[in-house]
Amino acid sequence: MNQYWSLYQDATKFWMNVAQSSLDTQTTLAHRLPMMAGLPPAPSQEMDRMVTEKVKAISDGMMDASWIMGTEMMNAFHKPTITSFAKASLSIANAGMAPGHRTVKSNAKRLSKAK
């Protein structure tokens, strides 16, 4: 029963992170869409940042997910339990999405600061 509870907590945390990232994405888009439309003209560093941070988050997420996939799946195969593969899958998804979550959260905070 403890394994199921642990899996439930991990899944809940995962979906809470996804929900928070969705809110942060809406905040970021609310600030950036007018910049992209040219109202007011966006600083060139912000336009560059929009692209470079996404490429960095994607590549970091792929590397992190690959690393966790190797370690978690090896553990799941060596000590299989009823929840080990589900927990390994959640760990891989968390590792892959964490850089994106951090990036969008920092953007929402930075762009929401009063100027």
N, C-alpha and C positions, 0 to 999 in steps of 0.2 A: 504494500500500500504506500510505503514511503517513496518508492520509485515513481509511482503515478503522481503523487503530490509534487515531487521535485520537477517532473516533466510539465505539470500544469503551471507551476510557478515560472519555469523557463519560457513556456509558450505565452503566458500572460505578459511577461516582461518584453518579449519580442514584439508582440502586437501593440503594446503601449509605446515602444520606441517608433514603430511604424506610424502610429497615430500622431505622435509628437512631431515627427519629421514632416508629415503632411501639413500640420499647422505652420511649421517653420517655413515650408515651401511656399505656402500662401502668402505669408508675410514678406518673404524675399521677392516673390513675383510682384506683389503690390508696389514695391519700391523700384524694381528693375524694369517693368514694362513701360512706364513713362520715359525712362532713360533710353530704352531701345527705340521708342517712337520719336525721340529727339526733343522731349518736353521735360525739363530743360535739357540742353545738351549735356550728355554724360561725359564725365572725365574719361579719357582714353584708358587710364589704368583700370577703371571699373569694367570697361568693355573687355579688356584683355583678361581680367580676373574671372569674368563669367565663363570663359572658355578654359583657361588653364587649370582652374580649380576642379572642374569637372573631370578633365583628363587625369589629373593627379588622384582624385578620389576613386575613379574607376580602376586605375592601375593598382593603387594601394589595396582596394577591395579584392581584386582578383588574386593578388599575391597573398594576402592574408587568408582568403578562403582556401586557396590551394594548400597552404601550409597546414591550416586547421583540418582540412579534409584528410590529408595524409595521416596526421596524428590521431584524430578522432576515429577514423574508420579502422585504423589498425587496432586501437583499443576496443572498439565495438566488436571486431572479429575475434579478438583474443579472449575477451570476457563478455560474451553475449548475454544480455538480459532482455527482458521483455520490452524495456524502454530504451536500450542502448542505441539503437539505430535512429530512433526519433530524436534523442538528445544530441547525437552526433550531427544530424541534419540541422537542428536548430543552431548548434554551435557554428557550423559552416555558414549558414545564412547570416548569423549575427556578425561573424568576421567579415563577410563580404560586404555587408551593408553599413558597418560601423563608420568607415571613412566618409561615406555620403551623409550619414546622420550628423556627424561632427561638422562637416562643411556647411550644410544647410542651416544648422543651429547657429554657427558662428556668423554666417551671413545675415540671418534674421536679427541677431543682436546688434551687429555692426551697423546695418542699414536702418535700424529703428532708433538709433541714438539721435537725440535732438542735435540739430546743427546750429 
